[in-house]
Amino acid sequence: MFYNYFSTTRFFLMNHLNRIACLALVSCQLAFLPAKSQDLYAGIIPAPVATKHTNGTFTLSQQTIIKADNPADKAVVFLTSYLNHNWKLKNKPDTTASGSATVIELTSKGAERLPKEGYKLTITPTRVTVVGKDAGLFYGIQSLIQLLPVDPSPAAQLPCVSVEDYPRFGYRGVMLDVSRHFFTVQEVKDLIDLMAKYKLNRFHWHLTDDNGWRIEIKQFPKLTSVGAWRVPRYLGYGSNEPPRPGEAATDGGFYTQEQIKDVVKYAADRYIQILPEIDVPGHSLAAIAAYPELCCTKTPAQVNPGSNFSRWYDNGKYEMLLDNTLNPIDENVYRFLDKVFTEVAALFPYEYFHIGGDECFKGYWEKDPGIQAFMKKMNFKKADEVQSYFTSRLVEILRKKGKKLIGWDEILEGGLAKDAAVMSWRGEEGGIAAAKMKHEVIMSPSTNGLYFDYNEANADLMPANRGGRPALYAYDPVPKSLTPDERPFILGVQGNIWTEFIATVPRMQYMILLRTLALAEMAWTPMENKNYQNFSEIRLPKELERFDKLGYNYRVPAPYLPTDTTMTGETFSFKMKPSIPGAKIYFTLNGKVPDITDKEYNNAIRFVVPPNDKRVFQAIEVTPSGKRSTVSRIVLENKKIAVNISNDNLQK
Ligand code: ACM
């Protein structure tokens, strides 16, 4: 929606412009700006490296022939199955093409000249050619699919275009926490499908935490028979009642090793590698519930059902009221982890293995005489050095299994273990420090919009309950403070779906869909091609239209960004445009929440507020599928202060 107003105060203008400047989410701003017809990037998300428009259109019909060097290639199979499902193509892919029908040619010839994971897509009136090998061919096909119309039609028209493309980063990740809330194999596969569409290629699976252990380990069956289950609680994370004595733990679930293999293959067929995470030495209450001897206090525990067992202080320090840490000086703990890692490593072919390492409370270690004696012997001054010792031991255990260790940025604190890679989440500082030490880094800072469980609009407009709202689209994962030599240590970027407040797929979709698109562009597109206006005004609305047709529960941007704001003036005029093609805006002035029975906005409207009076303008957007935005609410107050601000000013 686009809007302007004629008279208001300078205060409001400043407030308004500030809010635009610090936009948290990709979608709000599109509500302010008029759509333009020309698209630099042919509608493709993430925006390609080079896009050239040519004349004419290609017609995809049921007679279209797929010609492929290798009809059994998994990318060819993917496209064929997509087109058969949506367009009912008559012909099977073949190595030759004859006849007069239009042709889609999929070939690796010439791919050796392309950068890694790169592809070339050329569409002429009679032929679509995708040149690429392995992931490159798959990504060329994803771009081709994005050019197809949302609705299958007997003869779909594709614009003639030539695209040359390859990714900026090798690591383009999404993390899903399945401990706080469990997600089924099918739900995980659906997320993998979403990632593949947007050329994301690393799925980080957070498999263990205080609230559930989710992966079958054959040598330690209690990890899942006990550790995967907690007492049922639905009030809300942090507010839930602790387990009552004798209460049955019935809520949870886990993946069998056969299911894990199935997901790994499913992901590999879409060129996605899976990074497993076993979070230690902190966040281990589910494992300790199964085997209390793993912690130094040996306290019997129960899997946490989302009841509060920590205290957080303003200085960033925290305290765990239950011992959820493994004992770092017990050789049985290392033997346990060696066996667990052996089974996990055998299931996941990816060369990296995530050991967590975050938020490890050391208070129980500091009180334990054995650990204190060990620190003295090792000449350690701080308990952080004990964690560093623990991480170094895991580096060695994993090295023997052919794996490289990754940990959250806390693993830097007592000295970074040799060869460990760092996932920077508490900001960029950990990642910067690690890159300067020539360690590999994945950037995933919560401070820069990469925590998808954080709010992306005003807190009262969001269903989840976490702070945040940092800017996302413009983020560059390579900090300017790194030298050219240090920059290649940034392997890529990741968005995280922590699920304390995300118990269902519809809520997950609400929280992640818009941000996943922005992440994809951050991970793939060269900085110089990133263009917020093009993304938010042209390509995003088209993609949201697709989500709408697919029935996804994406977040419909509220009609106004500066919601719950007071505008002061006498005359107000609004020009609004829905953020999604075909959506409608309804408004009220009488204090009621607008509904589809209220006045539909369809022209410029203008309100005159009597002197010393006010009106409450409320608006919602309703999409073609009936999905609603949250309500934008603005108080229009006439204090008889007139400052003339033109529409032009607002758009700069
Ligand atoms: C984290 O958010 N504790 C990595």
Residues whose N, C-alpha, C, O or C-beta is under 5 A from the ligand:
A	BS01	ACM	D358 W408 W425
